[in-house]
Amino acid sequence: MSFHRIESQDKAIKLLKGTLITKKIPNAFIFIGDPYIGKTSTAIAYAKSLNCLNLENDYDSCGICLSCTKIESGLHPDVKVLAPEKDIITVNNIREIEEFVSFQPLEGKYKVVIMKQANKMNQAAANAFLKTVEEPPLNTIIILICENMHTLPEPLVSRCFKVYFKPLSIDTIKKFIPDNPDKENLIRIVMGRPGLLISKDILKDTQWFAATLENVKERNKKSVWKDNEEIKWWIDFLCIFLRDSLVKILKNVEPLKQIDSDCCPILHLDFKLKKNITAEEILELYEELQSIRKNIDLNLNKSILWNYLVSRIHSLIASSSLNKQKL
C-alpha cells in the first residue's frame, strides 16, 4: 500500500509528505479517526516512504523495491506492527518495543513502530511507553493508531504529532462495493468505513443485531457482548436505527414514502419505537450512545452498561412490540 492507493485522506497524506519534503520528521505520531478508514494502511505507506530505496518525485514509495516489498509483507526487520493481545496492550508489549528500538536500523534508514489500537494500553503500559516517546532512539519513528485520545495520558498525547483521518464519502465507498441488491444498505451501514466490508460479514451481523433486540424486549439481564469492539459495533447498528427513525420524523424523504413509518428501512427489524416519540427523545439517546461509544475503552462494566441501555431503549419501544412479545 502506497500513498496514491489510499482513498479520501488527502489532508493526512499532505501532512505526512510535508514531513518528508522538509525533512522535519517527528519522532512520534498519533493517527486519530474512526476504525476501518485507512489509518493503518497510511502508517504502512509512511513507513515505506521513509525507507524506500527508489522514492518517487512526489515522495511516495515506489512499491516495488526490496524495502517496500518487505514492509508490505511484514518481513522488514526495521518495521514492527503491534496489535493488542486479548483486547489489551501490556507492559510486556512495551518492553518488546523498547528492545526493538534499542538497536540501530538493520536495513532501512528508520526504525518504525506502528501500534494499532493504542488506546488499548493499560495505565502501566502507557506510563512505561511515555519514556520511549520522550527520549526515542535516533532514527526511530513511533506511530500510535487510535479511535480517540481520551484514554491516553495527556503527557503522551502532548509529545506526539497528531494526524486526523475522516470517514470516506458515499461516492468513494461505492467503489468498494460490487453491484448487488443490498448495495445501498451496505453503504449506509458502513458509514464511511470501507474496511468493515473486508473485516465484517455485515449481513450476518445485521441478523445478529436483530436477534439481540429480542433480549431488549424481554429485559434479559445478561449482556449480549463478548468484548468492547462488539459493543461499539452494536451501538453503531442501534444508531443507524435511531438515525433513520429521526429522518422519518423530521422530513418526508422520498425513498421512505413507500415504507411503513414504524419500521427501519435499512435493517428491516421487527422492532418499533412508540408512535408518539419525539425527535428530542431520539436525539438524546443518540448523543448518549455516541458518548458511551467514545468511552468504551475506559473499562466500562459490560453488564451494568447492558442493563442501563435495555432500560433506556425499553422506554421508547412501541407498546405493540411488547404486546406481541408477550403473546
C-alpha positions in Angstrom: 0.0 0.0 0.0 1.4 3.4 -1.1 0.0 6.9 -0.6 -1.6 7.0 -4.1 -3.7 4.0 -3.3 -5.3 5.4 -0.2 -8.7 6.9 -0.7 -10.0 10.3 0.5 -7.3 11.0 3.1 -5.7 13.8 1.1 -5.2 16.2 4.1 -3.5 13.5 6.3 -1.2 12.4 3.4 -0.3 16.0 2.6 0.8 16.5 6.2 2.9 13.3 6.1 4.5 14.1 2.8 5.3 17.6 4.2 7.5 16.0 6.9 9.4 14.1 4.2 9.8 17.2 2.0 11.1 19.4 4.8 13.0 16.5 6.4 11.4 17.6 9.7 10.1 14.2 10.8 8.5 13.9 14.3 9.7 11.1 16.4 6.1 10.2 17.4 2.7 10.5 15.7 -0.9 9.8 16.7 -3.2 8.8 13.8 -6.7 9.6 15.0 -10.1 8.7 13.5 -12.8 6.1 13.2 -11.7 2.4 12.7 -11.6 0.9 9.2 -10.9 4.2 7.3 -7.2 3.7 6.3 -5.1 4.7 9.3 -3.0 1.6 9.4 -2.7 1.5 5.6 -1.4 5.1 5.8 1.0 4.2 8.5 2.4 1.4 6.4 2.6 3.7 3.4 4.6 6.2 5.5 7.0 3.5 6.7 7.6 2.6 3.1 8.3 6.2 2.1 10.7 6.6 5.0 12.7 3.5 3.9 12.0 3.3 0.1 15.1 2.7 -2.0 13.6 4.5 -5.0 11.5 7.2 -3.6 9.3 8.9 -6.2 9.4 12.6 -7.0 6.2 13.2 -5.1 7.6 11.5 -2.1 5.6 8.4 -2.5 7.2 5.0 -2.2 7.9 3.0 -5.4 6.2 -0.1 -4.0 8.5 -2.5 -5.9 11.9 -2.2 -4.3 13.2 -4.7 -1.8 12.4 -2.4 1.2 8.8 -1.7 0.0 8.0 -5.4 -0.7 9.4 -6.5 2.7 7.3 -3.8 4.6 4.2 -4.8 2.6 4.7 -8.5 3.5 5.5 -7.7 7.2 9.0 -9.0 6.9 11.1 -5.9 7.1 13.4 -6.1 10.2 13.1 -2.4 10.9 9.3 -2.1 10.8 7.2 -3.5 13.7 3.4 -3.6 13.8 1.9 -4.2 17.2 -1.7 -5.1 18.0 -3.5 -5.7 21.3 -3.4 -9.2 22.7 -6.7 -10.2 24.3 -8.0 -6.7 23.9 -5.2 -5.1 25.8 -1.6 -3.8 25.4 0.5 -4.6 28.4 3.9 -3.6 29.9 5.4 -6.7 28.3 4.4 -5.4 24.9 6.1 -2.1 25.7 9.2 -3.9 26.8 9.2 -5.7 23.4 9.1 -2.4 21.6 11.8 -0.9 23.8 14.1 -3.8 22.9 13.2 -3.4 19.2 14.1 0.3 19.1 17.2 -0.1 21.2 19.2 -1.4 18.1 20.2 0.7 15.1 18.3 0.0 11.8 19.5 -3.1 10.1 18.4 -2.4 6.5 16.4 0.8 6.4 17.0 4.5 7.2 14.5 4.4 10.0 13.0 2.0 12.6 9.3 2.3 12.6 6.9 1.1 15.3 3.2 1.1 14.4 0.9 0.4 17.4 -2.7 -0.4 16.4 -5.4 0.5 18.8 -3.0 2.3 21.0 -5.9 3.3 23.3 -5.9 -0.3 24.5 -2.7 0.3 26.5 -3.4 -0.1 30.2 -2.2 2.6 32.6 1.1 0.8 33.4 1.9 0.2 29.7 1.1 3.9 28.8 3.3 5.2 31.6 6.2 2.8 30.6 5.8 3.9 27.0 6.0 7.6 27.8 9.7 7.4 28.4 10.3 5.8 25.0 8.3 8.6 23.3 10.1 11.3 25.4 13.5 10.0 24.5 13.3 8.0 21.3 16.5 6.5 19.9 17.9 8.2 16.8 16.1 7.4 13.5 13.1 5.9 15.3 9.6 6.8 14.4 6.6 5.8 16.5 3.0 5.8 15.1 0.2 5.3 17.5 -3.2 4.5 15.9 -6.3 5.1 17.9 -10.0 5.9 17.5 -9.8 8.7 20.1 -7.2 10.0 22.6 -9.4 10.1 25.7 -7.8 7.0 27.3 -4.2 8.0 26.6 -2.2 10.0 29.2 -2.0 13.7 28.4 1.8 13.8 28.6 2.0 11.1 26.0 -0.5 12.8 23.7 1.2 16.1 24.0 4.5 14.7 22.7 3.0 13.3 19.5 2.3 14.9 16.2 -1.4 14.5 15.5 -2.8 13.4 12.2 -6.6 13.3 11.8 -8.5 11.0 9.5 -12.1 11.3 8.3 -14.7 8.8 7.1 -15.0 8.3 3.4 -17.7 9.8 1.2 -20.6 7.8 -0.1 -19.3 8.1 -3.7 -15.9 6.7 -2.6 -17.5 3.9 -0.6 -19.4 2.8 -3.8 -16.1 1.9 -5.4 -15.5 -0.8 -2.8 -19.0 -2.5 -3.2 -19.9 -4.5 -6.2 -23.4 -4.1 -7.6 -25.9 -6.2 -5.6 -29.4 -5.7 -4.2 -28.0 -4.8 -0.8 -25.5 -2.2 -2.1 -27.3 0.9 -0.8 -27.9 -0.6 2.6 -24.3 -1.7 2.9 -23.1 1.8 2.0 -25.2 3.3 4.8 -24.3 0.7 7.4 -20.5 1.1 6.9 -20.9 4.9 7.4 -17.7 5.8 5.6 -15.6 2.9 6.9 -14.7 0.7 3.9 -12.5 -1.6 6.0 -15.7 -3.0 7.5 -16.6 -4.6 4.2 -13.4 -6.8 4.5 -13.3 -7.4 8.2 -17.0 -8.0 8.9 -19.8 -10.1 7.5 -22.2 -7.2 7.6 -25.4 -9.0 6.5 -24.8 -11.8 9.1 -24.0 -9.2 11.8 -27.3 -7.4 10.9 -29.1 -10.6 11.8 -27.1 -10.9 15.0 -28.1 -7.3 16.0 -31.8 -8.1 15.2 -31.6 -11.1 17.5 -30.1 -9.1 20.3 -33.1 -6.8 20.3 -35.3 -9.7 21.4 -33.1 -9.6 24.6 -34.0 -6.0 24.9 -37.8 -6.7 24.6 -37.5 -9.5 27.2 -35.4 -7.3 29.5 -32.8 -10.1 29.6 -30.2 -9.1 32.2 -27.3 -11.0 30.5 -25.1 -8.9 28.3 -25.0 -9.9 24.6 -21.5 -8.6 24.0 -18.2 -10.5 24.1 -15.8 -7.6 24.0 -15.5 -3.8 23.6 -15.3 -4.0 19.8 -18.6 -5.9 19.8 -20.2 -3.2 22.0 -19.1 -0.5 19.5 -20.5 -2.5 16.6 -23.8 -3.0 18.4 -24.1 0.7 19.2 -23.3 1.5 15.6 -26.3 -0.6 14.5 -28.6 1.0 17.1 -27.5 4.5 16.0 -28.4 3.6 12.4 -31.9 2.6 13.5 -32.3 5.8 15.5 -30.9 7.9 12.7 -33.5 6.6 10.3 -36.3 6.9 12.8 -35.3 10.6 13.2 -35.2 11.2 9.5 -38.8 10.0 9.2 -39.9 12.4 11.9 -38.1 15.4 10.6 -38.9 15.4 6.9 -40.6 13.5 4.2 -37.7 11.7 2.4 -38.6 10.3 -1.0 -37.1 6.8 -0.6 -39.1 6.3 2.6 -42.5 7.3 1.3 -43.5 3.7 0.5 -42.2 2.3 3.7 -44.3 1.8 6.8 -43.5 4.7 9.1 -42.8 2.4 12.1 -40.1 0.1 10.5 -36.4 0.6 9.9 -35.7 1.0 6.1 -32.1 -0.3 6.4 -32.1 -3.1 8.9 -35.6 -4.4 8.4 -36.2 -5.0 12.0 -39.3 -6.3 13.7 -38.7 -3.6 16.3 -40.7 -0.4 16.6 -40.5 2.8 18.5 -43.6 4.2 20.2 -45.7 6.3 17.8 -45.7 9.5 19.9 -41.9 9.5 20.2 -40.3 12.9 19.7 -37.2 14.0 17.8 -35.8 15.2 21.1 -36.1 11.8 22.7 -34.3 10.1 19.8 -31.6 12.8 19.7 -31.0 12.5 23.4 -30.5 8.7 23.2 -28.4 9.0 20.0 -26.0 11.5 21.6 -25.8 9.4 24.8 -24.9 6.4 22.7 -22.1 8.3 20.9 -20.7 9.4 24.2 -20.8 5.9 25.6 -19.1 4.6 22.4 -16.2 7.1 22.8 -15.6 5.9 26.4 -16.0 2.1 25.9 -12.2 1.6 26.3 -12.3 3.1 29.8 -13.2 -0.4 31.0 -16.9 0.2 31.5 -18.7 -2.7 33.1 -20.5 -4.6 30.3 -23.3 -6.0 32.5 -24.1 -2.6 34.1 -24.0 -0.9 30.7 -26.2 -3.5 29.1 -28.9 -3.3 31.8 -28.8 0.5 31.6 -29.3 0.6 27.8 -32.0 -2.0 28.0 -33.9 0.2 30.4 -33.3 3.3 28.2 -34.4 1.6 25.0 -37.3 -0.2 26.6 -38.9 3.2 27.5 -39.0 4.1 23.8 -40.3 0.8 22.3 -43.8 0.7 20.8 -46.4 -1.0 23.1 -47.4 -3.2 20.1 -43.9 -4.7 20.0 -44.1 -5.5 23.7 -47.6 -7.0 23.5 -46.5 -9.1 20.5 -43.6 -10.5 22.6 -46.0 -11.4 25.5 -48.3 -13.3 23.1 
